[in-house]
Amino acid sequence: MQSSKSLIRCLRASNGLILPTRVATSISRPSFQTARPLLSSLQYNKPAANIFRRFNSNSSDSPSPRPLTDHLSSPSNDAANAEQNTARRAEEPAYRITFTCKPCQTRSTHTMSKHGYHKGTVLITCPECKSRHIIADHLGIFMDEKTTLEDILAKAGNNVTKGYVEGDMEFWEDGTVYKTGTDEKPPEASSKGTP
């Protein structure tokens, strides 16, 4: 068994921190009254604990004399940018997905850009339980290979039922037609073995 002094040397070498050398001198017999854990007998210096605070930008008590950006925000600019973004999103091609969240069984509809689905990473958050569902990952953030919803469902033995919306009607690939906004449920993602 190593002595307590050699244990402290090992801790110093592995952590790279200077620890105080005050340790218990004998640990010969276990006694609940006299034996203390070795680490609880060490006292850390306050300056060493505050080393990391110096580099944290959120820890300063006074506002920074220099802002992180030279762009000044104004309500009129923000409103104009919001309008531009809304107009751009209305014109760009998009997919609408309706699915049932498996953890909470909530059915919801979401819109995503085609570019994001085919080239980027798309996560959809369930409005009820706040679970995040991976719809596509071409950037390799969550999956090891580029993948889409079709690939994910194919691995599970399911397929995606596709359709399109024309006016207030939904046309599904199996030939069924539904009126948008009714309580009729469109077909779910089905297993390959079932019709």
PyRosetta script that sets phi, psi and omega in degrees:
from pyrosetta import init, pose_from_sequence

init()
pose = pose_from_sequence("MQSSKSLIRCLRASNGLILPTRVATSISRPSFQTARPLLSSLQYNKPAANIFRRFNSNSSDSPSPRPLTDHLSSPSNDAANAEQNTARRAEEPAYRITFTCKPCQTRSTHTMSKHGYHKGTVLITCPECKSRHIIADHLGIFMDEKTTLEDILAKAGNNVTKGYVEGDMEFWEDGTVYKTGTDEKPPEASSKGTP")
pose.set_psi(1, 134.5)
pose.set_omega(1, -179.0)
pose.set_phi(2, -75.9)
pose.set_psi(2, 150.7)
pose.set_omega(2, 177.6)
pose.set_phi(3, -74.8)
pose.set_psi(3, 165.4)
pose.set_omega(3, -178.4)
pose.set_phi(4, -67.5)
pose.set_psi(4, -30.1)
pose.set_omega(4, 179.0)
pose.set_phi(5, -68.1)
pose.set_psi(5, -39.5)
pose.set_omega(5, 179.3)
pose.set_phi(6, -70.8)
pose.set_psi(6, -30.6)
pose.set_omega(6, 176.3)
pose.set_phi(7, -65.1)
pose.set_psi(7, -40.4)
pose.set_omega(7, 178.0)
pose.set_phi(8, -64.2)
pose.set_psi(8, -40.8)
pose.set_omega(8, 178.5)
pose.set_phi(9, -61.2)
pose.set_psi(9, -41.0)
pose.set_omega(9, 177.9)
pose.set_phi(10, -63.3)
pose.set_psi(10, -42.5)
pose.set_omega(10, 178.6)
pose.set_phi(11, -63.5)
pose.set_psi(11, -41.1)
pose.set_omega(11, 178.2)
pose.set_phi(12, -61.6)
pose.set_psi(12, -44.7)
pose.set_omega(12, -177.1)
pose.set_phi(13, -67.5)
pose.set_psi(13, -40.4)
pose.set_omega(13, -176.5)
pose.set_phi(14, -75.8)
pose.set_psi(14, -36.2)
pose.set_omega(14, -177.3)
pose.set_phi(15, -89.5)
pose.set_psi(15, -23.5)
pose.set_omega(15, -177.1)
pose.set_phi(16, 73.1)
pose.set_psi(16, 9.9)
pose.set_omega(16, 179.4)
pose.set_phi(17, -101.5)
pose.set_psi(17, 151.2)
pose.set_omega(17, 175.3)
pose.set_phi(18, -90.7)
pose.set_psi(18, 111.7)
pose.set_omega(18, -179.9)
pose.set_phi(19, -101.0)
pose.set_psi(19, 149.2)
pose.set_omega(19, 177.1)
pose.set_phi(20, -65.0)
pose.set_psi(20, 154.6)
pose.set_omega(20, -175.0)
pose.set_phi(21, -96.2)
pose.set_psi(21, 8.3)
pose.set_omega(21, 179.6)
pose.set_phi(22, -76.9)
pose.set_psi(22, 112.9)
pose.set_omega(22, 179.0)
pose.set_phi(23, -136.5)
pose.set_psi(23, 166.7)
pose.set_omega(23, 175.9)
pose.set_phi(24, -71.2)
pose.set_psi(24, 137.7)
pose.set_omega(24, -174.2)
pose.set_phi(25, -84.4)
pose.set_psi(25, -28.8)
pose.set_omega(25, 179.6)
pose.set_phi(26, -135.1)
pose.set_psi(26, 138.1)
pose.set_omega(26, 175.5)
pose.set_phi(27, -132.4)
pose.set_psi(27, 55.5)
pose.set_omega(27, -172.2)
pose.set_phi(28, -83.7)
pose.set_psi(28, -43.9)
pose.set_omega(28, -178.2)
pose.set_phi(29, -125.2)
pose.set_psi(29, 137.2)
pose.set_omega(29, 178.7)
pose.set_phi(30, -74.7)
pose.set_psi(30, 122.3)
pose.set_omega(30, 177.4)
pose.set_phi(31, -138.6)
pose.set_psi(31, 132.4)
pose.set_omega(31, -176.5)
pose.set_phi(32, -69.6)
pose.set_psi(32, -25.6)
pose.set_omega(32, -179.2)
pose.set_phi(33, -82.6)
pose.set_psi(33, -37.5)
pose.set_omega(33, -172.2)
pose.set_phi(34, -100.0)
pose.set_psi(34, -29.1)
pose.set_omega(34, -175.6)
pose.set_phi(35, -79.0)
pose.set_psi(35, 130.9)
pose.set_omega(35, 176.3)
pose.set_phi(36, -122.8)
pose.set_psi(36, 149.0)
pose.set_omega(36, 175.9)
pose.set_phi(37, -61.6)
pose.set_psi(37, 143.4)
pose.set_omega(37, -174.7)
pose.set_phi(38, -61.3)
pose.set_psi(38, -44.0)
pose.set_omega(38, -176.0)
pose.set_phi(39, -70.2)
pose.set_psi(39, -27.4)
pose.set_omega(39, 179.1)
pose.set_phi(40, -73.6)
pose.set_psi(40, -19.0)
pose.set_omega(40, 179.5)
pose.set_phi(41, -82.8)
pose.set_psi(41, -8.7)
pose.set_omega(41, 179.2)
pose.set_phi(42, -84.9)
pose.set_psi(42, 144.4)
pose.set_omega(42, 176.8)
pose.set_phi(43, -118.4)
pose.set_psi(43, 127.2)
pose.set_omega(43, -179.4)
pose.set_phi(44, -91.3)
pose.set_psi(44, 144.2)
pose.set_omega(44, 177.7)
pose.set_phi(45, -73.7)
pose.set_psi(45, 139.8)
pose.set_omega(45, 178.9)
pose.set_phi(46, -61.1)
pose.set_psi(46, -42.1)
pose.set_omega(46, -179.1)
pose.set_phi(47, -60.5)
pose.set_psi(47, -35.5)
pose.set_omega(47, 179.7)
pose.set_phi(48, -66.3)
pose.set_psi(48, -33.2)
pose.set_omega(48, 179.6)
pose.set_phi(49, -71.5)
pose.set_psi(49, -25.5)
pose.set_omega(49, -177.9)
pose.set_phi(50, -95.4)
pose.set_psi(50, 7.3)
pose.set_omega(50, -179.5)
pose.set_phi(51, -59.0)
pose.set_psi(51, -43.8)
pose.set_omega(51, -174.4)
pose.set_phi(52, -73.9)
pose.set_psi(52, -22.7)
pose.set_omega(52, 179.8)
pose.set_phi(53, -64.8)
pose.set_psi(53, -31.9)
pose.set_omega(53, -177.6)
pose.set_phi(54, -61.3)
pose.set_psi(54, -31.3)
pose.set_omega(54, -175.2)
pose.set_phi(55, -97.5)
pose.set_psi(55, -4.9)
pose.set_omega(55, -178.8)
pose.set_phi(56, -86.1)
pose.set_psi(56, 120.0)
pose.set_omega(56, -176.0)
pose.set_phi(57, -71.2)
pose.set_psi(57, -19.3)
pose.set_omega(57, -178.0)
pose.set_phi(58, -90.8)
pose.set_psi(58, -3.7)
pose.set_omega(58, -173.3)
pose.set_phi(59, -91.8)
pose.set_psi(59, -8.2)
pose.set_omega(59, -177.8)
pose.set_phi(60, -72.8)
pose.set_psi(60, 144.2)
pose.set_omega(60, -178.7)
pose.set_phi(61, -84.4)
pose.set_psi(61, -22.9)
pose.set_omega(61, -179.6)
pose.set_phi(62, -107.0)
pose.set_psi(62, 149.9)
pose.set_omega(62, 179.6)
pose.set_phi(63, -64.9)
pose.set_psi(63, 149.5)
pose.set_omega(63, -178.2)
pose.set_phi(64, -68.6)
pose.set_psi(64, 136.8)
pose.set_omega(64, 179.5)
pose.set_phi(65, -68.5)
pose.set_psi(65, -26.8)
pose.set_omega(65, 178.5)
pose.set_phi(66, -115.4)
pose.set_psi(66, 125.9)
pose.set_omega(66, 176.7)
pose.set_phi(67, -70.3)
pose.set_psi(67, 160.5)
pose.set_omega(67, -179.2)
pose.set_phi(68, -74.4)
pose.set_psi(68, -18.7)
pose.set_omega(68, 179.9)
pose.set_phi(69, -135.2)
pose.set_psi(69, 156.5)
pose.set_omega(69, 177.3)
pose.set_phi(70, -93.3)
pose.set_psi(70, -1.4)
pose.set_omega(70, 178.8)
pose.set_phi(71, -83.1)
pose.set_psi(71, 123.0)
pose.set_omega(71, 177.2)
pose.set_phi(72, -95.8)
pose.set_psi(72, 131.7)
pose.set_omega(72, -178.3)
pose.set_phi(73, -85.3)
pose.set_psi(73, 136.9)
pose.set_omega(73, 174.6)
pose.set_phi(74, -138.1)
pose.set_psi(74, 149.5)
pose.set_omega(74, -178.6)
pose.set_phi(75, -59.3)
pose.set_psi(75, -36.7)
pose.set_omega(75, -179.3)
pose.set_phi(76, -68.4)
pose.set_psi(76, -40.4)
pose.set_omega(76, 176.8)
pose.set_phi(77, -66.1)
pose.set_psi(77, -41.2)
pose.set_omega(77, 179.6)
pose.set_phi(78, -63.3)
pose.set_psi(78, -40.4)
pose.set_omega(78, 178.9)
pose.set_phi(79, -66.5)
pose.set_psi(79, -40.6)
pose.set_omega(79, 178.9)
pose.set_phi(80, -65.4)
pose.set_psi(80, -41.2)
pose.set_omega(80, 177.7)
pose.set_phi(81, -65.6)
pose.set_psi(81, -38.1)
pose.set_omega(81, 178.2)
pose.set_phi(82, -64.5)
pose.set_psi(82, -40.6)
pose.set_omega(82, 177.7)
pose.set_phi(83, -64.7)
pose.set_psi(83, -42.4)
pose.set_omega(83, 178.3)
pose.set_phi(84, -62.5)
pose.set_psi(84, -43.1)
pose.set_omega(84, 179.1)
pose.set_phi(85, -64.4)
pose.set_psi(85, -40.1)
pose.set_omega(85, 178.8)
pose.set_phi(86, -64.6)
pose.set_psi(86, -43.7)
pose.set_omega(86, 178.9)
pose.set_phi(87, -64.9)
pose.set_psi(87, -41.3)
pose.set_omega(87, 179.4)
pose.set_phi(88, -64.2)
pose.set_psi(88, -43.6)
pose.set_omega(88, -179.8)
pose.set_phi(89, -66.8)
pose.set_psi(89, -31.7)
pose.set_omega(89, 178.9)
pose.set_phi(90, -69.1)
pose.set_psi(90, -29.1)
pose.set_omega(90, -177.8)
pose.set_phi(91, -89.8)
pose.set_psi(91, -25.5)
pose.set_omega(91, -175.8)
pose.set_phi(92, -78.2)
pose.set_psi(92, 147.8)
pose.set_omega(92, 179.7)
pose.set_phi(93, -63.1)
pose.set_psi(93, 140.3)
pose.set_omega(93, -176.4)
pose.set_phi(94, -144.1)
pose.set_psi(94, 158.1)
pose.set_omega(94, 172.5)
pose.set_phi(95, -108.8)
pose.set_psi(95, 148.2)
pose.set_omega(95, 171.7)
pose.set_phi(96, -116.3)
pose.set_psi(96, 129.6)
pose.set_omega(96, -178.0)
pose.set_phi(97, -120.2)
pose.set_psi(97, 135.6)
pose.set_omega(97, 175.1)
pose.set_phi(98, -122.0)
pose.set_psi(98, 124.4)
pose.set_omega(98, -179.5)
pose.set_phi(99, -148.3)
pose.set_psi(99, 166.8)
pose.set_omega(99, 177.7)
pose.set_phi(100, -106.6)
pose.set_psi(100, 125.3)
pose.set_omega(100, 177.8)
pose.set_phi(101, -70.4)
pose.set_psi(101, 123.3)
pose.set_omega(101, -177.7)
pose.set_phi(102, -66.1)
pose.set_psi(102, -41.0)
pose.set_omega(102, -179.2)
pose.set_phi(103, -62.8)
pose.set_psi(103, -40.2)
pose.set_omega(103, -174.3)
pose.set_phi(104, -116.0)
pose.set_psi(104, -1.7)
pose.set_omega(104, 178.5)
pose.set_phi(105, 60.8)
pose.set_psi(105, 30.2)
pose.set_omega(105, 177.7)
pose.set_phi(106, -93.6)
pose.set_psi(106, 131.4)
pose.set_omega(106, 178.6)
pose.set_phi(107, -96.7)
pose.set_psi(107, 131.2)
pose.set_omega(107, -178.2)
pose.set_phi(108, -146.0)
pose.set_psi(108, 158.5)
pose.set_omega(108, 179.5)
pose.set_phi(109, -117.7)
pose.set_psi(109, 137.4)
pose.set_omega(109, -177.7)
pose.set_phi(110, -137.3)
pose.set_psi(110, 156.5)
pose.set_omega(110, 177.8)
pose.set_phi(111, -117.3)
pose.set_psi(111, 138.0)
pose.set_omega(111, 177.1)
pose.set_phi(112, -140.2)
pose.set_psi(112, 151.7)
pose.set_omega(112, -179.4)
pose.set_phi(113, -74.4)
pose.set_psi(113, 148.9)
pose.set_omega(113, 176.8)
pose.set_phi(114, -65.1)
pose.set_psi(114, -37.5)
pose.set_omega(114, 179.5)
pose.set_phi(115, -61.8)
pose.set_psi(115, -43.9)
pose.set_omega(115, 178.2)
pose.set_phi(116, -63.4)
pose.set_psi(116, -39.6)
pose.set_omega(116, -178.7)
pose.set_phi(117, -68.1)
pose.set_psi(117, -40.2)
pose.set_omega(117, -175.2)
pose.set_phi(118, -91.7)
pose.set_psi(118, -20.1)
pose.set_omega(118, -175.3)
pose.set_phi(119, -124.4)
pose.set_psi(119, -17.8)
pose.set_omega(119, -172.9)
pose.set_phi(120, -121.3)
pose.set_psi(120, -152.9)
pose.set_omega(120, 178.1)
pose.set_phi(121, -120.0)
pose.set_psi(121, 129.5)
pose.set_omega(121, -177.9)
pose.set_phi(122, -123.6)
pose.set_psi(122, 123.5)
pose.set_omega(122, 172.1)
pose.set_phi(123, -117.9)
pose.set_psi(123, 139.8)
pose.set_omega(123, 176.8)
pose.set_phi(124, -120.1)
pose.set_psi(124, 131.1)
pose.set_omega(124, -179.9)
pose.set_phi(125, -97.4)
pose.set_psi(125, 129.0)
pose.set_omega(125, 177.4)
pose.set_phi(126, -66.9)
pose.set_psi(126, 130.3)
pose.set_omega(126, -179.1)
pose.set_phi(127, -68.4)
pose.set_psi(127, -20.9)
pose.set_omega(127, -176.8)
pose.set_phi(128, -88.8)
pose.set_psi(128, -59.1)
pose.set_omega(128, -173.8)
pose.set_phi(129, -101.6)
pose.set_psi(129, -2.2)
pose.set_omega(129, 177.8)
pose.set_phi(130, 65.0)
pose.set_psi(130, 18.3)
pose.set_omega(130, 173.7)
pose.set_phi(131, -69.9)
pose.set_psi(131, 145.3)
pose.set_omega(131, 178.3)
pose.set_phi(132, -102.6)
pose.set_psi(132, 132.2)
pose.set_omega(132, -178.9)
pose.set_phi(133, -114.0)
pose.set_psi(133, 129.2)
pose.set_omega(133, 177.7)
pose.set_phi(134, -79.5)
pose.set_psi(134, 121.9)
pose.set_omega(134, 178.9)
pose.set_phi(135, -101.5)
pose.set_psi(135, -40.3)
pose.set_omega(135, 176.8)
pose.set_phi(136, -152.2)
pose.set_psi(136, 145.9)
pose.set_omega(136, 176.4)
pose.set_phi(137, -144.9)
pose.set_psi(137, 89.8)
pose.set_omega(137, 177.4)
pose.set_phi(138, -95.7)
pose.set_psi(138, -6.5)
pose.set_omega(138, -178.9)
pose.set_phi(139, -97.1)
pose.set_psi(139, -3.9)
pose.set_omega(139, 177.9)
pose.set_phi(140, 72.0)
pose.set_psi(140, 29.3)
pose.set_omega(140, -179.1)
pose.set_phi(141, -79.3)
pose.set_psi(141, -44.7)
pose.set_omega(141, -175.7)
pose.set_phi(142, -107.2)
pose.set_psi(142, -28.1)
pose.set_omega(142, -177.5)
pose.set_phi(143, -117.5)
pose.set_psi(143, 157.5)
pose.set_omega(143, 179.9)
pose.set_phi(144, -75.9)
pose.set_psi(144, -27.2)
pose.set_omega(144, 179.8)
pose.set_phi(145, -123.6)
pose.set_psi(145, 162.8)
pose.set_omega(145, 178.0)
pose.set_phi(146, -64.7)
pose.set_psi(146, 133.1)
pose.set_omega(146, -175.7)
pose.set_phi(147, -148.8)
pose.set_psi(147, 154.7)
pose.set_omega(147, 175.8)
pose.set_phi(148, -127.5)
pose.set_psi(148, 178.3)
pose.set_omega(148, 179.9)
pose.set_phi(149, -60.4)
pose.set_psi(149, -37.8)
pose.set_omega(149, 178.7)
pose.set_phi(150, -60.4)
pose.set_psi(150, -42.0)
pose.set_omega(150, 179.7)
pose.set_phi(151, -66.2)
pose.set_psi(151, -42.1)
pose.set_omega(151, -179.0)
pose.set_phi(152, -63.8)
pose.set_psi(152, -45.5)
pose.set_omega(152, 179.9)
pose.set_phi(153, -70.0)
pose.set_psi(153, -33.5)
pose.set_omega(153, 178.6)
pose.set_phi(154, -63.4)
pose.set_psi(154, -38.6)
pose.set_omega(154, 177.0)
pose.set_phi(155, -63.4)
pose.set_psi(155, -31.4)
pose.set_omega(155, 179.8)
pose.set_phi(156, -87.1)
pose.set_psi(156, -2.3)
pose.set_omega(156, 179.8)
pose.set_phi(157, 86.1)
pose.set_psi(157, 17.3)
pose.set_omega(157, 179.3)
pose.set_phi(158, -115.6)
pose.set_psi(158, 168.6)
pose.set_omega(158, 173.6)
pose.set_phi(159, -133.6)
pose.set_psi(159, 167.8)
pose.set_omega(159, -178.4)
pose.set_phi(160, -96.4)
pose.set_psi(160, 133.9)
pose.set_omega(160, 173.7)
pose.set_phi(161, -92.8)
pose.set_psi(161, 118.5)
pose.set_omega(161, -175.8)
pose.set_phi(162, -102.2)
pose.set_psi(162, 154.6)
pose.set_omega(162, 177.6)
pose.set_phi(163, -161.6)
pose.set_psi(163, -177.3)
pose.set_omega(163, 177.2)
pose.set_phi(164, -143.7)
pose.set_psi(164, 159.7)
pose.set_omega(164, -178.1)
pose.set_phi(165, -111.1)
pose.set_psi(165, 131.5)
pose.set_omega(165, 175.5)
pose.set_phi(166, -131.2)
pose.set_psi(166, 109.4)
pose.set_omega(166, -175.3)
pose.set_phi(167, 68.7)
pose.set_psi(167, -121.5)
pose.set_omega(167, 177.9)
pose.set_phi(168, -108.9)
pose.set_psi(168, 20.8)
pose.set_omega(168, -179.7)
pose.set_phi(169, -115.4)
pose.set_psi(169, 142.1)
pose.set_omega(169, 175.5)
pose.set_phi(170, -106.9)
pose.set_psi(170, 126.0)
pose.set_omega(170, 178.3)
pose.set_phi(171, -112.7)
pose.set_psi(171, 119.9)
pose.set_omega(171, -177.1)
pose.set_phi(172, -101.6)
pose.set_psi(172, 155.8)
pose.set_omega(172, -175.2)
pose.set_phi(173, -64.9)
pose.set_psi(173, -20.5)
pose.set_omega(173, 177.6)
pose.set_phi(174, -84.9)
pose.set_psi(174, 1.9)
pose.set_omega(174, 176.0)
pose.set_phi(175, 98.8)
pose.set_psi(175, -7.2)
pose.set_omega(175, 179.8)
pose.set_phi(176, -78.5)
pose.set_psi(176, 150.6)
pose.set_omega(176, -179.4)
pose.set_phi(177, -128.7)
pose.set_psi(177, 132.8)
pose.set_omega(177, 178.5)
pose.set_phi(178, -128.6)
pose.set_psi(178, 151.1)
pose.set_omega(178, 173.5)
pose.set_phi(179, -85.3)
pose.set_psi(179, 130.5)
pose.set_omega(179, -178.1)
pose.set_phi(180, -63.0)
pose.set_psi(180, 134.2)
pose.set_omega(180, 176.9)
pose.set_phi(181, 90.6)
pose.set_psi(181, 0.2)
pose.set_omega(181, 177.2)
pose.set_phi(182, -87.3)
pose.set_psi(182, 170.3)
pose.set_omega(182, 179.8)
pose.set_phi(183, -80.4)
pose.set_psi(183, -5.5)
pose.set_omega(183, 178.6)
pose.set_phi(184, -65.3)
pose.set_psi(184, 135.5)
pose.set_omega(184, -179.1)
pose.set_phi(185, -90.9)
pose.set_psi(185, 130.5)
pose.set_omega(185, 172.8)
pose.set_phi(186, -71.3)
pose.set_psi(186, 166.7)
pose.set_omega(186, -178.3)
pose.set_phi(187, -62.4)
pose.set_psi(187, 141.4)
pose.set_omega(187, 178.3)
pose.set_phi(188, -83.3)
pose.set_psi(188, 170.0)
pose.set_omega(188, 171.1)
pose.set_phi(189, -63.2)
pose.set_psi(189, 126.5)
pose.set_omega(189, -172.4)
pose.set_phi(190, -112.8)
pose.set_psi(190, 159.0)
pose.set_omega(190, 176.1)
pose.set_phi(191, -73.2)
pose.set_psi(191, 153.8)
pose.set_omega(191, -178.4)
pose.set_phi(192, -66.6)
pose.set_psi(192, -29.8)
pose.set_omega(192, -176.9)
pose.set_phi(193, -79.5)
pose.set_psi(193, -17.3)
pose.set_omega(193, -177.6)
pose.set_phi(194, -101.1)
pose.set_psi(194, 151.1)
pose.set_omega(194, -178.9)
pose.set_phi(195, -73.5)
pose.dump_pdb("model.pdb")
